[in-house]
Amino acid sequence: MKITDPNARNLLAAEYVLGTLQGRARARFELWLRSDPALRREVAHWQERLEPLSGTLTEVEPSAGVWTAIEARIQPKARAAAPEARKSWLDNIAFWRWSSMITASLAVLMFGYVALTPVGPAGAPDEAMVVVMADPKTEAPAMTIAWAPQQGGNPRLKVRVIGHQTMEPETAWELWMLPGGNQPPRSLGLITTHENQTVEVPASLREALNAAAGMAMSIEPKGGSPTGKPSGPVLYSGQCVKI
């Protein structure tokens, strides 16, 4: 069996290179790679686009606690003999929860970056804005928004809803721009639960959008907020990051 859908092939190749394709899915994808030259070219394409990003990251020296934890995992007996007081912050479940969220967020940011960067000759990439909205209950990325700041026309936001999310009957999801400071939120329109969607922003909001501090998504009555500002609970929110 082979994957024939072009969008699925492209997405799987990107996730394979990013390292977010794991377990049986990754093993099955590697099996397909052996007999599919076109799929191997798709992977090579993503490798060429993502490798330059690694040069922008600075090296971080692991702390002594990291090596202690690694040695303890390699030598279970030594770990069992160690006194309870030697447990480090690495044993804290909150640390691993935040680490998973950060890793996932970085992967999403990188994917948003390459999605907005046009294919062409090597050179300085155009700037892009990305927002990663986390679920406050699970602290995992739940929605991403990306766009390329522009000087004219109507900005177009690329919205991605992560996971199979649902919307309660007679309600709506409304997207808000957070200008920052004491300025009130500005509505950007209604969105759906579809995984990939595009929102066209009025040209009158272009300048404010390019300088926005963050984004939020609230649950509103069907048809949108009746007050022109969030009237229901804010489900997700996140800061704008320029990459």
KANOR-V990875 format. One record per pair of residues at least 6 apart in sequence whose C-alpha atoms are under 7 Angstrom apart, sorted by the first residue. I is the first residue (numbers start at 0). J is the second residue. D is the distance in whole Angstrom. If there is no record, write none. Layout:
I:J:D
I:J:D
This chain:
1:31:7
2:8:7
9:41:7
12:41:6
12:42:5
13:42:7
13:45:6
14:20:5
16:42:7
16:45:7
16:46:6
17:106:7
32:38:6
32:39:6
64:87:7
71:77:6
71:78:5
100:138:6
100:139:5
100:140:7
104:131:7
104:140:6
108:129:7
111:129:7
111:145:6
112:127:7
112:242:7
115:127:7
115:147:7
116:124:7
116:125:7
126:147:6
126:241:7
126:242:6
127:146:6
127:147:5
127:148:6
127:241:6
127:242:5
128:145:6
128:146:5
128:147:6
128:239:6
128:240:6
128:241:5
128:242:6
129:144:6
129:145:4
129:146:7
129:239:6
129:240:5
129:241:6
130:143:6
130:144:5
130:145:6
130:237:6
130:238:6
130:239:5
130:240:6
131:140:6
131:142:6
131:143:5
131:144:7
131:237:6
132:140:6
132:141:6
132:142:5
132:143:6
132:235:6
132:236:5
132:237:5
133:139:5
133:140:4
133:141:5
133:142:7
133:235:6
133:236:7
133:237:7
134:140:6
134:141:6
134:235:6
141:160:6
141:161:5
142:159:6
142:160:5
142:161:6
143:158:6
143:159:5
143:160:7
144:156:6
144:157:6
144:158:5
144:159:6
145:156:6
145:157:5
145:158:7
146:155:6
146:156:5
146:157:6
148:209:6
152:202:6
153:199:6
153:200:6
153:201:6
153:202:5
153:205:7
154:199:6
154:200:5
154:202:7
154:205:6
155:197:6
155:198:6
155:199:4
155:200:6
156:197:5
156:198:5
156:199:6
157:196:6
157:197:5
157:198:7
158:195:6
158:196:5
158:197:6
159:194:5
159:195:5
159:196:6
160:192:6
160:193:6
160:194:5
160:195:7
161:194:6
164:192:6
165:192:6
169:220:6
169:221:5
170:218:7
170:219:6
170:220:5
170:221:4
171:189:7
171:218:6
171:219:5
171:220:6
171:221:5
171:222:6
171:223:6
172:189:6
172:190:6
172:191:7
172:216:7
172:217:6
172:218:5
172:219:6
173:188:6
173:189:4
173:190:6
173:216:6
173:217:5
173:218:6
173:219:7
173:223:6
174:186:6
174:187:5
174:188:6
174:189:6
174:190:7
174:215:6
174:216:5
174:217:7
175:184:6
175:185:5
175:186:5
175:187:5
175:214:6
175:215:5
175:216:6
176:184:6
176:185:5
176:186:6
176:187:7
176:211:7
176:213:6
176:214:5
176:215:7
177:184:5
177:185:7
177:211:6
177:212:6
177:213:5
177:214:5
178:184:7
178:207:7
178:211:5
178:212:5
178:213:7
179:211:7
179:212:5
184:228:7
187:200:6
189:223:7
211:239:7
212:238:6
212:239:5
213:237:6
213:238:4
213:239:5
214:236:6
214:237:6
214:238:6
215:233:7
215:235:6
215:236:4
215:237:6
216:233:6
216:234:6
216:235:5
216:236:6
217:229:6
217:231:6
217:232:6
217:233:4
217:234:5
218:231:5
218:232:6
218:233:6
218:234:7
219:230:6
219:231:5
224:230:6
